[in-house]
Amino acid sequence: MVSDGTPSQHPSIPPIAFLSDDLLYDIFLICAGSCIQPDIEPNTWPFYTQRSPSWSVFAHHCDSFCWEWTRIMLVCRRWCQLMMSSGRVWVSPFFGSRTRRHAEKSLARVDDAPIIIRYAPFVADPWFAEFLRSPKGYFQCRQLLVEYGASQTPSLQDIVDSLPHSAPWLKVLALATVTTSNNPSTLVRIPEALLKGAPRLRTLALGGCMIESWKSFPCRDLTTLIIGEVDKRHDACPATSDTLALLKQTPHLQTLVIWGLDREEEHHHDVTDAVIALPSLSRIALGGTTMQALDVFDRLCVHQETIISLRMSGLASENVVSPRLAASLQRRYNTSSTVASESNVLPALRSVSISCTGDWLTIAGSVNSNIDNVVDADLVTTNSHFIHITIDINISDHPALATNVLRSLHLNSIISLSLSHFHCGDELSEWEPLWSTVPGLRVLHVASLSLVGTRTPIASLFCRELFGSLEELRLEGLNFDVLLVELMREGLKMRADRGHRLRLLRFDHCEGIAQTEVEELKRDGSVDEVVLEEVEEEFSDDEPGGAFYCFD
């Protein structure tokens, strides 16, 4: 039974019953939370379908199942009446396929409050385009996020062309077309007049869309700029000079994403030329099918703590990638010194993770200084909160690129390294130069090496001539046989005799390493601590599962 919520009705009156309408209203706004969020944050990804950077956080998208906060209207008549009469809690009406009546009821309660529109229908409704042209449509928007199928009618271009060139409240504009193999999208062009009519615009996100001019851009106060991929058949990829011209006009950017950098340029831009300064930039993602992303990256001056993501696929030659990438990292970070120096203005890369998954090589690096106290190598190399730069390279046409990149980086500053699904070769002469590129290494994590029937990669880890500073070694998903175990024990003994004793040796799910082998390592006295997590096997109900051992 719904009461009227007045204090006189109940002998025991809850304190909330004495709250004023204004205070209750503020509480209701908090309950609505992200449903009526004032703005999209710099790291928030506004789209459902477009490729997102590794550092992005997905936006809260209201739908018909996202109205649980309205249950507070069932508490009492007073609360219900207050909610129904408060325009701000209805500023984000649900627009979906055939939901005109639902949206109109919400809009009727909004009054003059700026509204938020998120529209990604399975089936387009012609009424939506009509609504945007109305006085309470685009003109009253604070946020407009539209994702449209390539074959839907009216098309996204039709909607864009029909929008009035005045949106005084608009802060977020996100437009994207969804392309499939059966329905390739047409390029949607965003007229300059539309952007000029939004003086408060702070976030512009485009997918399958392109601005009218890169050299004359009216949105100089943008804090977030996202330009996603476009169908390559449109030949709409900007030149590096055009991209830099655009960025020069947006000095207040905090987040920058440009995916469609696919242009093959004849001449590499000299990075000693004028550099574009973006001092407020905290996150950047650049990508394409060529080295153009690296060209743009090399011409930007950003803060040392900026989170960087680079993605390159379809590279024509692997001989160019390694030296170019090494040079770019050396301009951005101190990679040569094993000891942090106050006189060096560049932050030192302290942790790197390198993995090969499918056709992609991923390099993730961190400058986090807390790695000095890290016990687990994964804490820095896989936790997104620590990652400062991520580089993804498609190596399907260049399988040797992974090794060449690591060899060319010469990361003397690295003290933690993680290698996963990595293959170099079968000869010790191939692995020793690889390990020698990280002379200051103290934490090493090696997982799922592609061994191809050889003991060399694992045996090289215990070479007495390498890893003079190594303190912790974690091996995961590797296969050991009797001979390899003996080589490991001998190598660890020689390391200890030469003063390079390991503090921690950990085996995670390694074949051929069991409690017996660990006890032998303990008796040798060549390692301070050995940790074993055995391979999980199928057990009956009365048998224990995989065991965990720790020997000091």
Secondary structure by P-SEA (a helix, b strand, c coil): ccccccccccccccccccccaaaaaaaaaaaaccccccccccccccccccccccccccccccccccccccccccccaaaaaaaaacccccccccccccaaaaaaaaaaaccccbbbbbbbcccccaaaaaaaacccccccccbbbbbbcccccccaaaaaaacccccccccbbbbbbbbcccccccbbbbbaaaaaacccccbbbbcccccccccccccccccbbbbccccccccccccaaaaaaaaaacccccbbbbcccccccccccccccbbbbbccccbbbbbcccaaaaaaaaaccccccbbbbbbbcccccccccaaaaaaaaaacccccccccccccccccccbbbbbbcccbbbbbbbccccccccccccccccccccccbbbbbbcccccaaaaaaaaacccccccbbbbcccccccccccccccccccccccbbbbccccccccccaaaaaacccccccccbbbbccccccaaaaaaaaaaaaaaaaacccccbbbbcccccccaaaaaaaaaaccccbbbbbccccccccccccbbbbbcc
